[in-house]
Amino acid sequence: MLQTIRRIILAGAAVLGPWHAVAAQEAAGPRAVPAARVAHAATAGMLGTALAGQRAVAVGDHGVVLLSDDGGQRWRQARAVPVDSTLTAVSFADAEHGWAVGHAGVILATQDGGETWRLQRRAAQEDRPLFAVHMFDAQHGVAVGLWSLVLVTGDAGKTWDSVALSPPEGAKRADLNLFSLFTTPTGELLATAERGMLLRSTDRGQHWAYLASGYKGSFWAGAAASDGVLLAAGLRGSIFRSADDGKTWARVDNPGKASITALLATGQNVLALGLDGSVLRSQDGGASFNTEQRDDRAALTSALRLADGRELLFSRQGPLPDRR
């Protein structure tokens, strides 16, 4: 089994996505080791990002958590993170309260805007990493991961309860890997998954329904435009769009073949990022995209849009400088 995300990217055939490999050696570790504070933390691969008020927060390899209070000009490492497991996603309910998830089933929480973190959950023996987390508010949230793992909390993470999913139509069991979470303008929660599937919940993760796109590959990212149009993207540059609440899906033209790792929708403007440094932009709710190629061909992983409209891009080499 592959031991690092970097080896998966280089292999070029990551069925579980660029950051969704199961690190078996890490998961089998007998104890949690705090993340080391190092001078080169800003070059660590960043996999998940969120805004904590005006603060930008990024999480990634080796339990590194980076913080910026000046719009991404300077980054510093969080003071205390109790694990050195790969962190895959982060979500903030407000400027102070945030949650991060990752390998070994880890869930971390912060009450000071990401400066210090405490461990809420770790299930190393299960070998089931968590890939995404979404907090509706400071009490209610959902985390998802390998083999249809769904966890919900209604008490700020003091407890995380498992939700059993029914199998998709025609399947004998629920074993899809759930890669990302996003919400619609009406507050519905969607998860992107393998086999061209999405899952939707209207009750904050307690119950889920499947949406089949007709695609057979993995969706690593999803987003909803301001008018409720749904977008999902992933393996080999695939982008799919639904304008009828997920009933039917159409493939959006993308000549690129690099897998898409992130989608960011603001109004009708949609940003998609590729593993080969491709940046795709849409101004029509994802109906069409224009593509530009970064000269450095950085393996892009995540993006944030700041209040002033600027975009921060993140990669397997850490946060990227603003080119504008």
Secondary structure, DSSP 8 states (H G I E B T S, - for coil): ----HHHHHHHT--TT-TT----HHHHT-SS-------TTGGGS-EEEEEEETTEEEEEEGGG-EEEESSTTSS-EE-SB-S--S-EEEEEESSSS-EEEEEGGG-EEEESSTTSB-EEEE--GGG---EEEEEESSSS-EEEEEGGG-EEEESSTTS--EE------TT-SS----EEEEEE-TT--EEEEESTTEEEEESSTTSS-EEEE-S--S-EEEEEE-TT--EEEEEGGG-EEEESSTTSS-EE------S-EEEEEEETTEEEEEETTSEEEEESSTTSS-EEEE-TT---EEEEEE-TTS-EEEEETTEE-----
